[in-house]
């Protein structure tokens, strides 16, 4: 080996080397803390029901009941899929995946919300309940899906103004590439699916 002479570590150089080492370790940590996205606590009182009872439906009847207000939820004989749709404000065509039992097995849920909660808090509380009791993990995704267009058939439209109807008289049937309605408002068309 050649006879090499290195730089002598003076006190100033030692301090400079120590500072560089600390900056190399602490810099990325500090940057991560400053630039991290804000997170919400999952267990705040506004996001959890005070008390909740979740039981499989045992009645065997087809009768069902669902009521969600700022005092909580009272639901009988409802499939888990409906609770998911309500919690995440989805339409059934927007829910993808999940086992068949979320559509077939029905549940009774009674949950009491905190007194300071509002109607806007109920979906978030329901999300927390589904995650806790059913271990539901959800994520949002964008997908390209086929779209149907409602167009006028050859010969022009075959509908007219309905006279003398009572609320609830409308009838809408969908099937085999046809949409047939009687006393149906145009406003109800996009929401019927």
C-alpha positions as CSV (number, residue, x, y, z in Angstrom):
1,X,0.0,0.0,0.0
2,X,1.1,3.4,-0.7
3,X,1.8,5.8,2.0
4,X,-1.3,8.0,2.0
5,X,-2.0,10.9,4.2
6,X,-5.7,11.6,4.9
7,X,-7.3,14.8,6.0
8,X,-7.1,15.3,9.6
9,X,-10.5,15.4,11.4
10,X,-10.6,18.6,13.2
11,X,-13.3,19.5,15.6
12,X,-15.1,21.6,12.9
13,X,-14.9,18.7,10.4
14,X,-16.3,16.3,13.0
15,X,-19.2,18.5,13.6
16,X,-19.8,19.0,9.9
17,X,-19.7,15.2,9.3
18,X,-22.1,14.6,12.3
19,X,-24.5,17.2,11.0
20,X,-24.5,15.7,7.5
21,X,-25.2,12.2,8.9
22,X,-28.1,13.5,11.0
23,X,-29.6,15.4,8.0
24,X,-29.3,12.3,5.9
25,X,-31.4,10.3,8.3
26,X,-33.8,13.0,9.7
27,X,-34.4,14.9,6.4
28,X,-36.5,12.2,4.7
29,X,-38.5,11.6,8.0
30,X,-39.2,15.3,8.4
31,X,-40.2,15.7,4.7
32,X,-42.6,12.7,5.0
33,X,-44.2,14.2,8.1
34,X,-44.7,17.6,6.5
35,X,-45.9,16.3,3.0
36,X,-48.1,13.4,4.2
37,X,-51.8,13.6,3.3
38,X,-54.2,14.5,6.1
39,X,-55.9,11.4,7.6
40,X,-59.1,11.2,9.5
41,X,-59.5,9.3,12.7
42,X,-61.7,6.3,12.3
43,X,-63.2,6.2,15.8
44,X,-64.4,9.8,16.3
45,X,-67.8,10.0,18.1
46,X,-69.4,11.4,15.0
47,X,-68.4,8.4,12.9
48,X,-69.5,5.6,15.2
49,X,-72.9,4.5,16.5
50,X,-73.2,4.6,20.3
51,X,-74.9,1.1,20.3
52,X,-75.5,-1.3,17.5
53,X,-77.2,-4.7,17.2
54,X,-76.5,-6.7,14.0
55,X,-78.3,-10.1,13.7
56,X,-79.2,-12.4,10.8
57,X,-82.9,-12.3,10.0
58,X,-84.7,-15.3,11.4
59,X,-88.3,-14.4,10.6
60,X,-88.5,-16.2,7.3
61,X,-91.0,-13.6,6.0
62,X,-90.6,-11.4,2.9
63,X,-91.5,-8.2,4.9
64,X,-88.7,-5.7,5.2
65,X,-88.2,-2.3,6.8
66,X,-85.4,0.3,6.5
67,X,-85.3,3.7,8.2
68,X,-82.2,5.8,8.6
69,X,-82.4,9.2,10.4
70,X,-80.2,11.2,12.6
71,X,-81.1,9.1,15.6
72,X,-79.7,6.0,13.8
73,X,-80.8,3.0,11.8
74,X,-83.7,0.6,12.2
75,X,-83.8,-2.1,9.6
76,X,-85.4,-5.5,9.3
77,X,-84.8,-8.3,6.8
78,X,-82.4,-6.3,4.6
79,X,-79.6,-7.8,2.5
80,X,-76.1,-6.7,3.3
81,X,-75.8,-5.3,-0.2
82,X,-78.5,-2.7,0.6
83,X,-76.6,-1.5,3.6
84,X,-73.4,-1.2,1.5
85,X,-75.3,0.8,-1.1
86,X,-76.7,3.2,1.5
87,X,-73.4,3.6,3.3
88,X,-71.5,4.5,0.2
89,X,-74.3,6.3,-1.7
90,X,-74.2,3.9,-4.6
91,X,-76.7,2.4,-7.1
92,X,-76.7,-1.3,-7.5
93,X,-74.9,-1.2,-10.9
94,X,-72.0,0.6,-9.2
95,X,-71.3,-2.1,-6.7
96,X,-68.9,-4.7,-8.1
97,X,-67.6,-7.9,-6.5
98,X,-68.4,-9.4,-3.2
99,X,-69.6,-12.9,-2.4
100,X,-73.1,-14.0,-3.3
101,X,-74.2,-14.0,0.4
102,X,-74.2,-10.2,0.6
103,X,-77.2,-10.3,-1.8
104,X,-78.9,-13.4,-0.4
105,X,-78.5,-13.3,3.4
106,X,-80.6,-10.7,5.2
107,X,-79.9,-8.9,8.5
108,X,-81.7,-6.9,11.2
109,X,-79.7,-3.8,12.3
110,X,-80.7,-1.4,15.0
111,X,-78.1,1.3,15.7
112,X,-78.4,4.4,17.9
113,X,-76.4,7.5,16.8
114,X,-74.9,10.0,19.2
115,X,-77.3,12.8,20.1
116,X,-75.1,15.4,18.3
117,X,-75.1,13.6,15.0
118,X,-77.0,14.6,11.8
119,X,-78.4,12.8,8.8
120,X,-75.2,13.4,7.0
121,X,-73.2,11.5,9.7
122,X,-75.3,8.3,9.3
123,X,-73.6,6.9,6.1
124,X,-70.1,7.3,7.7
125,X,-71.3,5.6,10.8
126,X,-72.8,2.8,8.8
127,X,-69.5,2.5,6.9
128,X,-67.7,2.1,10.2
129,X,-70.2,-0.5,11.4
130,X,-69.9,-2.6,8.3
131,X,-66.1,-2.5,8.6
132,X,-66.3,-3.5,12.2
133,X,-68.9,-6.2,12.1
134,X,-68.5,-7.6,8.6
135,X,-64.8,-6.7,8.1
136,X,-65.8,-4.9,4.9
137,X,-63.0,-3.4,3.0
138,X,-64.1,-1.1,0.2
139,X,-62.3,0.9,-2.5
140,X,-63.5,3.2,-5.3
141,X,-62.6,2.3,-8.9
142,X,-63.3,3.8,-12.3
143,X,-64.5,1.3,-14.9
144,X,-65.6,1.6,-18.5
145,X,-69.0,-0.1,-18.9
146,X,-71.4,-0.4,-21.8
147,X,-74.1,2.2,-22.0
148,X,-77.6,2.0,-23.5
149,X,-79.1,4.9,-25.3
150,X,-82.9,5.7,-25.2
151,X,-83.7,6.7,-28.8
152,X,-86.9,7.3,-30.7
153,X,-88.0,4.4,-32.9
154,X,-88.8,4.6,-36.5
155,X,-92.2,6.3,-37.1
156,X,-91.7,8.7,-34.2
157,X,-92.6,8.5,-30.5
158,X,-95.7,6.6,-29.5
159,X,-96.6,8.4,-26.3
160,X,-98.8,11.1,-25.3
161,X,-100.0,13.2,-22.3
162,X,-102.0,11.1,-19.7
163,X,-105.1,12.7,-18.4
164,X,-106.5,12.3,-14.9
165,X,-104.0,10.2,-13.1
166,X,-103.6,9.7,-9.4
167,X,-100.2,9.4,-7.6
168,X,-99.0,5.8,-7.8
169,X,-101.0,4.9,-10.9
170,X,-97.9,4.7,-13.1
171,X,-96.7,1.4,-14.5
172,X,-93.2,0.8,-15.9
173,X,-92.0,-2.5,-17.4
174,X,-88.6,-3.2,-18.7
175,X,-87.5,-6.4,-20.5
176,X,-86.4,-8.0,-23.8
177,X,-85.1,-4.7,-25.2
178,X,-88.3,-2.9,-24.5
179,X,-89.4,-0.2,-22.1
180,X,-93.1,0.1,-21.7
181,X,-94.8,2.6,-19.4
182,X,-98.2,4.0,-18.6
183,X,-98.7,7.2,-16.6
184,X,-95.0,7.4,-16.0
185,X,-93.2,10.7,-15.6
186,X,-90.0,11.3,-17.7
187,X,-88.2,12.2,-14.4
188,X,-88.7,8.6,-13.2
189,X,-87.0,7.0,-16.2
190,X,-83.3,7.4,-15.3
191,X,-83.9,6.4,-11.7
192,X,-85.8,3.2,-12.4
193,X,-82.7,1.1,-12.9
